[in-house]
Amino acid sequence: MKIIACYSNKGGVGKTATSVNLAHAYAAAGKLVLLCDLDPQGASGFYFRVKPSKKLTDARFFEDVKRFTSAIRASDFEGLDILPANLTFRDFDVFLSRMRNSRSRLKKALTAAGSDYDVIILDCPPNFSTLSENIFKAADQIVVPVIPTTLSERTFEQLVGFFDQHKLPKKKLKAFFSMVQQRKTLHQQTMAAMRKAYRKRFMRSSIPFAADVEKMGQHRTPVVTYAPRSAAGAAYQALYNELENGVVSTK
């Protein structure tokens, strides 16, 4: 079982869109996938038209395997299940701070409840917290969307600094540029500078700023299902190929 976290300490960078489209790509490749939404806003569940269980509260999420598994919902896509978030997930940090071995609780819960899956993808809330430390420890890979702007550059520096400070393995970090507008000089300059500064941390694939991604909220489904020939759909597929197989698209 592989655990992939889609995380950024900055909001509004495309974490949920990435989680949804990667989950679909893995399932389309024949993997058994669980998309676990850890963000109390519950956007991943919304995109897949599933409603969360109100009975899966903070304590039960981490301690009740039966309750955890009963809260998993099937999607419309073969091999892809969803654990949608509910508003009680906002209290995860409070609960975790009171537990022994608090930074290992998420991995234990996922291992116990998600052992039937090949891949678990975590759609993560944007903050530094006890939960995020659990995410960093549990994940085999941490996919980080970065908008090529000065503020996003700063937040990525903070993330790398956090890993350095806490002696976490930076090889887990798999950053990529999101919402890219190639015509913007700032985007081109920022991407060049960050690739130079963090050569080992950035994948070559990037996701364009595109209306087709924004339309996910209308269609409530991954991009390739309603815009299969779009640049955005191809970009998410390329991101999957690079993440899973190390293959970089040249198109």
N, C-alpha and C positions, 0 to 999 in steps of 0.2 A: 504494500500500500504506500502510495506517494501522497504527501500533503503539500499543496501549493497554496500559498497565501497571496492574495492580491491586496497590497498594503501601500499606503502613503500616509505620512503625517500631515499632509495637506488635503483638504477637501476639494471636491469639484474637479478632479483630474482624470476621471474616467475609470475609477476602480470597479464600479459595478458593471459597467458596459464590458470591461475586460473580463471580469469573472464570468459573466453570462456567456460571452462568445467563446471563451476558452473552454468552459464546461461543455458547450455544444460541440466544439471541435474535437475534444477528447472522446465524447460519446460517439460522434460520427466515425471516429477511427476505431471503434470497437471496444473501447474501454468502458468499464462500469464506473460511473461517476456520481459522487455526491457533492452537490453545491451547498455549502453550509454558510448561511448568512449570519454574520455576527454583528451586523449593524442594526440597531433597533429601528431605524427607518424602514427596513424591510423591502428595499427596492428590488433585490434579486427575486424574491417571491412574487412581487408584483409583476415583474417582467414575464414570469412563467405562469401567471394566473393561478397561483396557489395561495391559500390562506393559512396563516400560522396556527399552531395549537396554543390555546391560552393556558394549557396546563403545564407546559414546559417552562417553568420559571427558573431562576438562577440556580437554586440548590439542585433541582432535579436535572438540569442540563449537565451538571458535573458529577452527579452521584447516582442517578437513576437510569441505568442503561435501557430498561424496558420503556420508560417514559420517553427517553431520547429517540429510540427507534420508532415508537408509535407516532412521533411527531413528524417523521419523514414523509414527504409527499412525492408521488410519481409525477413526472412532467409528461408532456405530449410527445417526448422524444425517447426512443428506445435506449435504455442504458443510462438514462440521466434522471436522478432523483434530486429533490430539493429539501433542505431543512430550512424553512422560512423563519425569519426573526419575528419576535413580538416585542412590545414596548418594555417588558420586564428585563430584556437584555441590557438595558441602560444601567442596570444595577450590578452588572458583572464585576466591576472593579471593587465595589464595596464588599461583595460576597467573597471574592478571591482574596482580598486583603486579610480576611479573618481565617483563612484556611491554612493548614500546614502544607508545606511544599507547594505553595500557591503558584509558583511559576511552572509547575509540571502538570497542573490539573487539566488543562485543555488537551494536551497530548494524551493523557490517560483516558479522558472521555471519548476522544475521537478514535483511539485505538480499540477501545472496548465496544463502541457502538458502530463503528464504520469498517470493521474488519472484512466485510464482504465486498468492499469496493476496491477497484484498482487505483483510483485517484480521488482525493478529497480536495476540493477547491474552497478556500475561505475568502468570503467577501468581508473585508475588515473595516471597522470604523477608523476615522482619521485622527489619531491622537497617540501620545506616549502615555502608557498606563500599565497597570499590572496585567491587564488583558493583552496588550500589545507585547509585553515581555513573554507571556505564554505563547503568543503567536510566533515570535521569533524563535523560541525554543522548539515548538512543535513542527514547524514547517521545514520541509526539505529544500524548498525553493521559495523565495519571496519576490514576487513580480511587482515592480514599482513603476507605475505610470508617472512620467515627469513632463509637464508642459514646459516647452523651452522658453521660459521667461525668467527674469531676475529673481522674483520671489520664489518660484519653484526650485531654482538653482540653490537658493539659500536653505530651503527646507530639506533638500536632498543632502546638503552638507551636514545639516543637523542629524539626519538619519545615520549617515556614515560615522559621524562623530559619536553618536550614541553607541553604535556597534563597537567602535574603538574603546570607548570609555568602559563598557561592560564586558569587553573581551569576547564578543560574539563573533562567529565566523562570517566574515564579509563575503565569502564565496557563495553564500546563500542568496545574496542580493542580485537580482536580474532586472536591472532598470531598462526602460525603453521610453522613447519620446512619444507623447500623446497629444492629440489635438494640434497637430503640426500644420502650420500654414507656410508653405514653401516660399510664398511671395514676400513674406515678412523678413526683412533684414535681421531684425532682432532674433527671430527664431533660428535663422541660419547661423548667426554668430554664436548664439548660446549653445546650440548643438555641437558646433565645432569645438568650442572651449571645454564643454563638459566631457565630450568624448576623449579629448586630450588629457584632461585632469583625472578622469575615472575610466581609463581605457579598459580595464578588466571588468568593470561593473555594468557597462551598457551593452545591450544587444544591438544588432544592426537594424532590426525591424522597427518600424514606427507606425503609428496610427494617425491618419490625417484628420484634420478638423472637417467634418462632413455632415451634411444634413441627414444622410442615411443613418448615422449613429444617433442623432437626436430623435429620429422617428421611431426608435425602439419603444419610446413611451406610448406612442400611438398604436403600434402593431403588437406590442407586448410579446416579443419573440426575438431571437438572435438575428443579427443583420442579414446573414446569408439566406435566411428563409424567405425574406421578402425583397432582397436586393442582391441576388446571388452573383451578379456580374459587376457589382460596385467596387470602387477602389477600397472602401472601408471593409467590405467583406473579404476581399483579397488580402488586405493588410492584417486582419485578425487571423486568417489562415496562415499567413507567413509567420506571424508571431508564434502561433502554435508549433509550426514546423521547426522554427529555430529553438524554441524552448524544449521541445521533446526530442528532436532529432539532430539539433545543431546545424540544420540546413537553412541557409540564408537565401531568400528569394532575390533574384537579380532583375526582376521585372520592375 
